[in-house]
Amino acid sequence: MRAKDRSNLVRVGIFVTGLTIVLMIMIAAIGKESALFEKKVMVRAQVLNAENLKPGASVELRGLRIGHVEEIKIVGQELVEIGALITESDLKWIKKDGKVSINNAGLVGDKYLEIIGGSEEAERFNPLKDVLTSEPSLDFKAMAAKGGSIADKADRVLSKVEVLVEAIDGKKLAVTMDSLSKAAEHFSKASAPMAATAHKLESASTRLDQVMERVQKGPGTAHAMIYDDALYEDLRKLLGGAERNTVIKYFIRESIKKAPTK
């Protein structure tokens, strides 16, 4: 092979190798971040446990990917800080009272960091001085342990119930159940008159309400006697003072005259 051809071959190999490396970097970057050319901003969050979250994990807001986890480090005895790079245009949806949660993509999927934006009335999140705090996430180990504890307690309770059932005399249990059934029947019969009385009282109360409503709304003598001031004055004049004596005497005389003689 001529020296010139060998040189050209080397150049082509170097070019292809470089192009391949660039393409691999671009593919990795695109896979890591969908908005490759958008401006990014670092958002920090503090959690009690990283829960096996890894750098490069997805960061989601309302179910949409907005960035990735850049770094994870321990900053206190019981505190882990997560640094996430997100697109600056999505920062406006995050508030000061926002939270973060580490979740699984499915039951056994990769871990990802979810940002809960916060309340609408809260101030906007400032990445230079604000830090997101964690929201408790599902701990499958704790849930499994708690489930085992509940199952164990249920097993002990069932064992005690089984012992109790075995200790009960079947005949005595049947007699007791029969007595309870008869007692319930007697109570039902005894409560029937009480129910009828209550129904009558309710009916009487309804009729009384109707009468009182009729008296209040009128017309009628009872309504006039209660609400008509003119009628009241007439009755007062009829039954009061000197006039009362004259009228009463007149009615007494008329009654005596009309009374049958024996």
CORKAHU-V970198 format. One record per helix or strand. SS is the DSSP state (h for helix, s for strand). FROM is the first residue (numbers start at 0). TO is the last residue. If there is no record, write none. Layout:
# CORKAHU-V970198
ss: {SS/SS}
from: {FROM/FROM}
to: {TO/TO}
This chain:
# CORKAHU-V970198
ss: {h/s/s/s/s/h/s/s/s/s/s/h/h/h/h/h}
from: {2/39/57/63/78/87/94/98/110/123/131/139/169/220/228/240}
to: {31/46/60/75/86/92/94/103/115/123/133/166/216/226/238/257}
